[in-house]
Amino acid sequence: MAGLRVRPHAPDATGTVLEVTPAGAGWRHVGFRLVKLAAGERFAGGEAGREACLVIVAGMADVDAGGLHFVRVGGRSNPFEDRAPGAVYVPAGVAYEVVASGPIELAVCTAPGTGQGEPRLIAESAMSREVRGAGTNTRHVRNILPQTEPADSLLVVEVITPGGHWSSYPPHKHDTAEAGAETALEETYYHRLNPPQGFAFQRVYTDDRSLD
């Protein structure tokens, strides 16, 4: 069970405080990195064969990618503000650099890609919003990079779950490709709590309970 939860650590030389790689997770596709930068600090990346969605969870930054320059991306102070995060899509193999305008929290979401397409700013108007569930299963979803938008492999969403409510309900899985019923997906969840001393439960199990 310990391998299912990755705790943040002190920032390294790149500002990274948390990282999940396919090799470290024991799967094939999805990667996630959380970077914290102070004003003027930079984070550079870009991997052959891996596309990225750069999400400014909090703060504001300029992003250079493939010769394109996106200024003042983001701007909210925390993920609980009622506004969209800043986000930039970067095709596989394209180098990028994020320059913090002030303190920022940057999520770097990656997956295999072909390198087709151009880097682009994901506008707030392109991030559809929806309410899922009912009663204590109600949650509010912002589709940052849904399957209807151009990308090779990535799906990126932000979910606000009110206190005392459940998300990912009813219990479900994504480990089988079955047309019309289920899509094989690898998932990472980056949890934030408000207030910060709050707590959450997430249960992961297999039918035979070899993992529970």
C-alpha positions in Angstrom: 0.0 0.0 0.0 2.9 2.4 0.7 3.6 2.7 -3.0 0.2 4.1 -3.8 0.8 7.3 -1.9 3.7 9.7 -2.7 4.4 12.4 -0.2 6.0 15.7 -1.1 9.6 16.5 -0.1 11.8 19.5 0.1 12.3 21.2 -3.2 15.3 19.9 -5.2 17.5 22.0 -7.5 14.6 22.2 -10.1 12.0 23.1 -7.6 10.4 19.7 -7.8 8.6 18.6 -4.6 6.9 15.5 -5.8 7.3 13.2 -8.8 5.6 10.1 -10.2 7.2 8.4 -13.1 5.9 5.3 -15.1 9.0 3.3 -13.9 8.5 4.4 -10.3 4.7 3.7 -10.4 5.2 0.3 -12.1 3.1 1.2 -15.1 3.7 2.3 -18.7 2.3 5.7 -19.5 1.4 8.5 -17.1 3.9 10.8 -15.3 3.3 13.7 -12.8 5.6 16.3 -11.3 4.8 19.1 -8.9 7.2 22.1 -9.0 7.2 25.1 -6.6 9.1 28.2 -7.8 9.7 31.7 -6.3 9.4 34.9 -8.4 11.9 34.8 -11.3 12.8 31.1 -10.9 12.6 28.9 -13.9 11.7 25.3 -14.7 12.7 23.7 -18.0 11.6 20.5 -19.6 10.5 18.6 -22.7 11.1 14.9 -23.4 11.2 13.0 -26.7 8.2 10.9 -27.0 6.3 12.5 -24.1 3.7 15.2 -24.4 3.0 17.6 -21.5 0.2 19.6 -20.0 1.6 22.4 -17.8 -1.0 23.5 -15.2 -0.3 26.6 -13.1 -2.2 25.4 -10.0 -1.5 28.7 -8.2 0.3 31.8 -9.2 1.2 33.3 -12.6 4.0 32.5 -15.0 5.3 33.0 -18.6 5.8 29.9 -20.7 8.0 29.5 -23.7 7.5 26.4 -25.8 8.7 25.6 -29.3 9.4 29.2 -30.1 6.0 30.4 -28.9 5.7 32.7 -25.9 2.7 32.7 -23.6 2.6 35.5 -21.0 0.8 35.9 -17.7 -0.5 32.4 -17.7 -2.7 31.6 -14.6 -3.2 34.2 -11.9 -5.3 32.6 -9.2 -3.9 32.5 -5.7 -4.9 28.9 -4.9 -6.9 26.0 -6.4 -10.0 26.8 -4.4 -10.6 30.1 -6.1 -13.6 30.0 -8.4 -11.6 30.4 -11.5 -9.6 28.2 -14.0 -5.9 27.4 -13.6 -3.5 28.5 -16.3 -2.5 25.7 -18.7 -0.4 25.2 -21.7 -0.2 22.0 -23.9 3.2 21.0 -25.2 3.6 18.3 -27.8 6.1 15.5 -27.3 9.7 16.4 -28.0 9.2 20.2 -27.7 11.4 22.0 -25.2 9.7 24.4 -22.8 10.5 26.8 -20.0 8.3 28.2 -17.3 9.3 31.5 -15.6 7.5 32.4 -12.4 6.1 35.9 -12.1 5.7 35.3 -8.3 5.4 32.2 -6.2 3.9 29.5 -8.3 2.8 25.9 -8.0 3.2 24.1 -11.3 1.8 20.6 -12.2 3.6 18.9 -15.1 1.4 16.1 -16.5 3.0 13.8 -19.1 2.1 10.9 -21.3 3.4 9.3 -24.5 3.0 11.4 -27.6 3.8 11.6 -31.3 5.0 15.2 -31.4 2.2 16.3 -33.7 0.6 19.7 -33.3 1.8 23.0 -31.8 2.2 24.2 -28.3 -1.0 26.1 -27.3 -2.5 28.1 -24.4 -5.6 26.4 -23.1 -8.0 29.2 -22.5 -10.4 29.2 -19.6 -13.3 29.3 -22.2 -12.0 25.9 -23.5 -12.1 24.3 -20.0 -15.7 23.1 -19.8 -17.3 22.9 -16.4 -19.8 20.3 -15.2 -21.5 19.0 -12.0 -21.3 15.3 -11.5 -23.3 13.2 -9.1 -26.0 14.2 -6.6 -26.4 14.6 -2.9 -23.2 13.8 -1.0 -21.7 12.5 -4.3 -21.9 15.9 -5.9 -18.6 17.3 -7.2 -17.6 20.1 -9.5 -15.4 19.2 -12.5 -13.3 21.5 -14.7 -12.0 19.8 -17.8 -8.6 21.2 -18.4 -7.6 18.8 -21.2 -10.6 16.5 -22.0 -10.7 13.8 -24.7 -12.5 16.2 -27.0 -9.4 18.5 -27.3 -6.3 17.8 -29.3 -3.7 15.6 -27.5 -2.2 12.2 -28.0 -2.8 10.5 -24.6 -3.4 13.0 -21.8 -6.6 13.7 -20.0 -6.3 16.4 -17.3 -9.2 17.5 -15.0 -9.6 19.4 -11.8 -12.2 18.4 -9.3 -13.6 20.3 -6.3 -15.2 18.0 -3.9 -17.2 19.7 -1.2 -16.4 18.8 2.4 -18.1 15.5 3.4 -18.7 14.5 -0.2 -17.4 11.6 -2.3 -15.7 11.7 -5.6 -15.0 8.9 -8.1 -18.4 7.4 -7.2 -19.7 4.9 -7.7 -16.6 2.7 -7.4 -15.2 2.0 -10.8 -12.0 0.9 -12.7 -10.1 1.8 -15.8 -7.9 -1.2 -16.3 -9.6 -2.8 -19.3 -10.3 -1.6 -22.8 -13.9 -2.5 -23.6 -15.7 -0.4 -26.3 -18.7 1.5 -24.9 -18.1 0.3 -21.3 -14.6 1.0 -20.1 -11.4 2.7 -21.2 -7.9 1.5 -20.0 -6.4 4.5 -18.2 -3.6 5.1 -15.7 -4.5 7.8 -13.1 -2.7 10.0 -10.7 -4.6 12.1 -8.1 -3.0 15.2 -6.7 -5.0 16.1 -3.5 -5.2 19.5 -1.9 -7.3 20.1 1.2 -9.1 23.3 2.4 -8.6 23.8 5.3 -5.1 22.2 5.1 -5.7 20.3 8.4 -8.5 18.4 6.8 -8.3 14.8 5.6 -9.5 12.5 2.8 -10.0 8.8 2.2 -9.2 7.1 -1.1 -9.6 3.3 -1.4 -7.9 1.2 -4.1 -8.5 -2.5 -4.2 -8.6 -5.6 -6.5 -11.4 -8.0 -6.7 -9.4 -10.7 -5.0 -8.3 -8.3 -2.3 -4.6 -9.0 -2.9 -4.5 -5.2 -3.0 -6.8 -3.5 -0.6 
